[in-house]
Amino acid sequence: MRSSLGKDGICGVVAAVEARGMQKQLQQALRLTRTVELRLDWLRDDRQVARFLAWLRRFKFPAGMALLATCRRIEAGGKFAGGVVDQLAILRLAIECGCSWADVEIESAQRLRAGGLRRLLGPGGRMVSYHNFVRTPRKLETRVKRLEQAGGTVVKVATQCNTIADSLRVLKLASRKVRVIAVPMGEAGLPARILALRAGSALAYAPVENATAPGQVSLEEMKRVYRAGELNARTRVYGVIGNPVGHSLSPRMQNAAFVARGMNAVFLPFLVRELRDFLGAIRPLGIAGFSVTIPYKRLILRFLDDCDPLAAEIGAVNTVIVHGGKIHGYNTDYVGVLRALERRIALSGSRVLIFGAGGAARAAAFALARSGCSVCICARRPARAKALARKVGGEAILRARLRRENFDVIVNATPAGMYPRADESPLEAGELNCRLVFDIIYRPLKTKLMQLAVRRGIETVSGLEMFLGQGMAQFELWTGKRAPEAVMRRAVLNALKK
Ligand code: NAP
């Protein structure tokens, strides 16, 4: 079925203002896919369009390739300022230059008489598309019918998904018998965008360089990180939920681990604006487990069927396993803290200061107290420090005392010093009276606090070690397999370099 759209389901989107940029991107795209959309409306003027198409006419097409021409008008969310006649003339020329398909938006197609599209586009395949950059309207099925009636042999529905539930409705279109390209747009639609091919969509779009629609992932990510073209009904789906979630390195780390262990599994970032919206997607998407980040680590507890006693005591869950329709909560931040420190220091009997009294501080305090450390808590709100210290049988310390106190380890469990405010330090050099400083932050890898410590001859541990430790423990809980540490570390370090 897919052959005439190229053998790849993943369609690289080429969009540049100059012909030379389009040529460069097309060649880049061909390293990853044989299906490419050319956004001719992005070209600055008629001269650039003519120059690019002249080049295309001479281009030697690799076997099995499908080129789609698009010249979207401003009215339909594109950049082409001309009228329908000019638009169709450009698309016709693109077909004569080697494109096998032309994508015409419904707004243009509806202005033509019956059979007009076929006459004007000649031998090219006709794709008729509907875009809505504001919302996903009701009755999407009716839209699909209208696209078919307008002359599309393949129809495309691209709508802004403001919720995950919206994206499920768009995805459902892909299972229809007619050839539908389902494009859930927006960040909440991103997991569905990645799963669209698995759901039966004829294509999934991914830009080579410039994003042409909201919530896209790059062609490189779509192909190499998420392996969207290889996912099938047996693929186990995992993810991370949070708001925001776009910065999370967990997808890079966990997908690399799945590949290293040869598993048919994928890990997706879910932007969750409402927990119930995500919970409703667990069954339809077949989600087998997920990671929980800000702001849901506490809130998720209310929705669990079952919670690990330690996670319940900490009062935060960062890992969920879905089994037999029930959801079970765990806390692996706890394990992450221990994995980060155990290799560097004998914990039992050590005196540890935790700076901060939030969620990460709680996990650290429970982990360290249970490992036999004498735990001290200092926070900018002393009452919170006192409450946490009481929970773990530790001691609350006022900031003013820090210059006179000695510890084996000082843990920063606040976001102070995190990118982009990397020039800040939660503590001053004179307050670092210890053998080891552990900064829970991993962006940047060497924080200001760690630099102050090194200057005083104190050893340091980066939050990267905790991030890896908690992620490895998650992988092991979900899969029952040993986590590939070196691969996961490399994936995170590579992502941090970008
Ligand atoms: P949280 O629940 O919001 O707690 C943050 C704590 O830091 C609170 O006690 C807060 O005090 C305090 N704080 C914030 N800004 C401060 C400042 N400028 N000076 C002094 N104290 C400050 O956040 P969280 O979930 O614990 O996360 C804390 C940090 O750990 C974040 O940067 C997060 O990215 C990182 N983290 C890393 C890992 C890892 O794997 N490496 C895992 C989890 C978290 P108030 O209560 O007074 O606001």
Boltz pocket constraint, residues with backbone or C-beta under 6 A from the ligand:
constraints:
  - pocket:
      binder: B
      contacts: [[A, 294], [A, 333], [A, 336], [A, 355], [A, 356], [A, 357], [A, 358], [A, 359], [A, 360], [A, 361], [A, 379], [A, 380], [A, 381], [A, 384], [A, 412], [A, 413], [A, 414], [A, 415], [A, 416], [A, 418], [A, 426], [A, 439], [A, 440], [A, 441], [A, 442], [A, 463], [A, 464], [A, 466], [A, 467], [A, 468], [A, 470]]
      max_distance: 6.0
